[in-house]
Amino acid sequence: MFGAVRYLGHHLPGGPEDQSAGSVIRMIVVRPNIMGRLIGPPPGRVKSAIARACQSLRFGQIGRMRESLRIEIAGAGIGGLSAAALLHDGGHKVRIWDQFDAPGPVGSGLVIQPVGLNVLDAIGIGHDARSRGAPITRMRGHEADHGRPVLDVRYDAGAPGRTGLGIHRAALFDLLWQACRVRGIPVETGALATGRDGTRLCFADGRLSDAGDLIVDATGVGSPLSPLVSRPLPYGAIWGNVDWPETALPRDELRQCYRAADRMIGVLPLGRPDGGAERAALFWSLRHDRVAAWRKTPLADWRAEATALWPEVAPFIAQITDHGDMSLALYSHGTLRKPYSDGIVHIGDAAHRASPQLGQGANMALLDAQALALAIRHADGQDPLALYAAARRWHVRVYQLFSRVFTPQYQSDSKILPWLRDRALFPLSQVPPLPRVLGALVSGTMLPPVASLTRR
Ligand SMILES: Cc1cc2nc3c(=O)[nH]c(=O)nc-3n(C[C@H](O)[C@H](O)[C@H](O)COP(=O)(O)OP(=O)(O)OC[C@H]3O[C@@H](n4cnc5c(N)ncnc54)[C@H](O)[C@@H]3O)c2cc1C
């Protein structure tokens, strides 16, 4: 029976400092101690039933009493800031911690898909995001040597008026940051998380957060809190931000050009991130073991190669005058089977990572944040973290699978995959109903993104 007490205590959210449900359960379980000695330790099934009851007791109280949780969020990126805003709106006391000394993310552009835009609307910044980005109606790619189209996905296939949003990462960050500031959410900067002690975050400078009810790990790909071990992908990309030049390229399409799968260049419209000039993100696929060589190659050689591949991008490329104008992004792939454990939940890249080929990473972080806030709100006696994981499980798994299948067609050394892509998969993709299916795939609506929680 003492085993059961330890087992339960260990599984209580909040660890040793957490008195509320822990002491109730200890009373219930310790009293029949003599009985326990007579009948021996409970079988595993009983243990887990008691553990479930314990979780229910703790979170059931929260659900019924609308208790305000104390939540420490590590990471003020896309997932962390959106979780903070949504959890605050759910009546919880949140605090954000980030390693940066001053806000201001580096990086380039990304596409927020329609499902992600819904989350921005829920936070109250959807309108501003749309005004600081560019609506994307279509994703198109062509093969360099013959100019053949090899990718054509329309957002509005089967859903008139549906668009994605090309946006500069700094503009999105700024909006999320302001959303947290106006809500009065405290942010601690210069706080490099190194681990945790129960529900306290530990930082490199010796600081500790308060012991709250829950830690939200939103520290992204390098999370020191997540057990996820991801597989590095051979290809990453270099990204740069440029002004939108005089060009015939449409302002509402993500365009790419490929040679086999080992060369790819792309242009993503970003609208007017700071209300001034129209901007674009320029990206060039690069194998990670060729990055050092690229940095040593005269820039003129790279510009000549890229322009020869796709002459229309010459006015974009001409704006890159230094290797430092392009920043490197390495990609990796992996998914946590269980994105939570005692007192901690992982969201965004800390829970799952993929190449940005399908443009879903930021959306996944936004959806995770939304699912977590909804799960806590609707727990009603169930473990909200299990509810969160269940709500996101299939959406995450299916998109991770598609990302794994699609990425090597566009970024790999394979000769067969791009051949199949150009001659079989692209023609097939234009046959109804596949245009609709692909439209739903990039929009993030292949499956309900927060499953059971939307039906409540
Ligand atoms: C080049 C590139 C292009 C992309 N394009 C797209 C796209 O088109 N569409 C899309 O949806 N997604 C895209 N993604 C993916 C997307 O950017 C990520 O999936 C998304 O930012 C994940 O959000 P997050 O909150 O998990 O992590 P992040 O946004 O990376 O935030 C993590 C935060 O945690 C902080 N942090 C990290 N470690 C610690 C620590 N130890 N202690 C304290 N703080 C810490 C960081 O400073 C940061 O603020 C792209 C990614 C890259 C690299």
The ligand as a Gaussian input file, in Angstrom:
#p B3LYP/6-31G(d) Opt

LIG

0 1
 C       13.344000      28.878000     -42.168000
 C       12.064000      28.393000     -41.589000
 C       10.900000      28.575000     -42.311000
 C        9.692000      28.162000     -41.765000
 N        8.550000      28.336000     -42.502000
 C        7.371000      27.995000     -41.937000
 C        6.145000      28.239000     -42.635000
 O        6.091000      28.714000     -43.775000
 N        4.981000      27.936000     -41.996000
 C        4.984000      27.424000     -40.740000
 O        3.886000      27.181000     -40.203000
 N        6.130000      27.143000     -40.078000
 C        7.317000      27.423000     -40.638000
 N        8.472000      27.169000     -39.960000
 C        8.426000      26.512000     -38.671000
 C        8.082000      27.467000     -37.554000
 O        8.873000      28.633000     -37.584000
 C        8.277000      26.759000     -36.227000
 O        7.675000      25.488000     -36.297000
 C        7.629000      27.582000     -35.100000
 O        8.312000      28.806000     -34.920000
 C        7.634000      26.795000     -33.804000
 O        7.167000      27.610000     -32.749000
 P        7.674000      27.339000     -31.271000
 O        6.931000      28.311000     -30.411000
 O        7.620000      25.904000     -30.963000
 O        9.224000      27.713000     -31.282000
 P        9.906000      29.098000     -31.610000
 O        8.993000      30.000000     -32.350000
 O       11.210000      28.744000     -32.224000
 O       10.157000      29.760000     -30.169000
 C       11.018000      29.190000     -29.221000
 C       11.325000      30.279000     -28.174000
 O       11.967000      29.662000     -27.075000
 C       13.104000      30.421000     -26.688000
 N       14.059000      29.482000     -26.108000
 C       14.719000      28.497000     -26.740000
 N       15.478000      27.808000     -25.871000
 C       15.274000      28.374000     -24.650000
 C       15.782000      28.119000     -23.344000
 N       16.622000      27.103000     -23.106000
 N       15.363000      28.915000     -22.334000
 C       14.508000      29.941000     -22.539000
 N       14.005000      30.232000     -23.765000
 C       14.378000      29.462000     -24.799000
 C       13.591000      31.056000     -27.967000
 O       14.342000      32.233000     -27.691000
 C       12.269000      31.358000     -28.675000
 O       11.780000      32.640000     -28.325000
 C        9.682000      27.539000     -40.496000
 C       10.860000      27.339000     -39.789000
 C       12.056000      27.756000     -40.328000
 C       13.327000      27.527000     -39.559000

